[in-house]
Amino acid sequence: MHTMEELKLTGNHLKGSRPLLTFSSNFEKDAYWKLLKEMLLQIFETPKDHRKAKPFHDHVFVFSIVDDHIWFRNYQISVPHNESDKLPRGSLDKMTMIEVGPRFCLNPIKIFGGSFGGPTLYENPLYVSPNQIRALQKKKKAGTFAKKIKAKTRRKMHEMANPLEPDEFADMWKD
């Protein structure tokens, strides 16, 4: 559950500044997490001596693993703006982190040995495709419809096996 205050994402960082990339210690557990860490490094890391990159860091990309999903958060590094409150180099006491956004969650499904094919190096055993979920929902709906049809046929068979006796007062008020 998320509150609206949590999702305001009031921070802001400068365009072109380089992010610090941080990874949780879970990325060192298994070989496929190490591979995914390297892939994320190559995707999000600023190339060395890139002509449009600024020479400072003012935001942090955080990658963490929770429930076999990779969670991404983007934080701004905030320091005091007063000239008298300037921090000496290396001091982290007064620095704060403000979430900037976006935030997202990655669910790795398969890792292949080649690009878009080859031997499967990793397959997520917990992943259920949306098509399978839709098929199960359709079967469930079809099951309820089949139950209704069976109930109707059972009722008709019961009525045929147990006919009602004729009512002796049915014609009483007809003249």
Disulfide bonds with the S-S distance in Angstrom:
none
